[in-house]
Amino acid sequence: MVLKYNVVFSKASSYLVYNDSIDVDSLAKEREKELTLVCSANVLLACLDRQISPN
């Protein structure tokens, strides 16, 4: 999540874990911004560190 002045500007979350894999989602209005790319990349890197296969 990216916060600015305590307001969420962008976020990515792993809302489902199944068979050692996850799905990543973000707010629709934020998808074209680079902040969402950064948030998603951090989620994916955390998965790889934990040997979870990102989809």
C-alpha positions in Angstrom: 0.0 0.0 0.0 1.2 3.5 -0.8 0.0 6.2 1.6 0.3 10.0 1.3 -1.0 12.1 4.1 -2.8 9.0 5.5 -4.7 8.6 2.2 -4.4 5.3 0.2 -3.1 6.1 -3.2 -2.4 2.6 -4.4 -2.5 -0.9 -3.1 -2.1 -4.5 -4.1 -3.4 -7.5 -2.1 -3.2 -11.2 -2.1 -6.8 -12.0 -1.2 -6.7 -15.7 -1.9 -4.1 -18.4 -1.3 -4.8 -21.8 -2.9 -2.3 -24.6 -3.5 0.7 -22.4 -2.7 -0.3 -19.7 -5.2 -2.0 -16.3 -5.0 -3.8 -13.8 -7.1 -2.9 -10.1 -7.1 -5.5 -7.4 -7.5 -5.5 -3.6 -7.2 -8.0 -0.8 -7.3 -9.3 -0.3 -10.9 -8.7 3.5 -10.9 -5.0 3.0 -9.8 -4.0 0.2 -12.3 -2.5 2.5 -14.9 -0.3 4.3 -12.3 3.2 3.3 -11.6 2.5 3.1 -7.8 0.3 0.1 -8.4 3.1 -1.6 -10.4 5.4 -1.0 -7.5 2.9 -2.4 -5.0 2.2 -5.5 -7.1 5.9 -6.1 -7.6 6.5 -6.1 -3.9 3.7 -8.6 -3.3 5.2 -10.8 -6.0 8.7 -10.6 -4.6 7.4 -11.5 -1.2 5.7 -14.6 -2.7 8.9 -15.7 -4.4 10.8 -15.3 -1.1 8.2 -17.5 0.5 8.2 -20.0 -2.4 4.6 -19.2 -3.3 3.9 -19.2 -7.1 2.3 -15.9 -8.1 -0.3 -16.1 -10.9 
